[in-house]
Amino acid sequence: MAISRDQAEMIGLQAVAWLAGNDELFPVFMGSTGASEADFRANLEDPDFQGSVLDFLMMDDAWVVSFCDAMNLKYDILMQARAALPGGGQVHWT
């Protein structure tokens, strides 16, 4: 079952807030993206930015589990939310 764009943005916002509060992972995100703290704050509600946060979290299963457990979400919801946000469509090369 696909989730709505509004639901995806809510999960994206939760992911952004969770990441900002994660003292170990937040610097990793900042270092890998080159974003400043001002950029991070300015883009909290931007669906494109939320999608990039979800992309980042989905790079490691442990990060997905940690976030989803903290938010009491099913583990596959991040992929569903990412698909509903801009740039989240599956690429078919054939």
HUQUI-V953372 format. One record per pair of residues at least 12 apart in sequence whose C-alpha atoms are under 7 Angstrom apart, sorted by the first residue. I is the first residue (numbers start at 1). GAP is how many residues later the second one is. If there is no record, write none. Layout:
I	GAP
I	GAP
//
This chain:
2	78
3	77
3	78
4	80
5	79
5	80
8	73
8	74
8	76
8	77
9	38
11	70
12	38
12	39
12	42
13	31
13	32
13	37
15	38
15	39
16	28
16	34
16	37
47	38
47	39
48	37
48	38
51	31
51	34
54	24
54	28
//
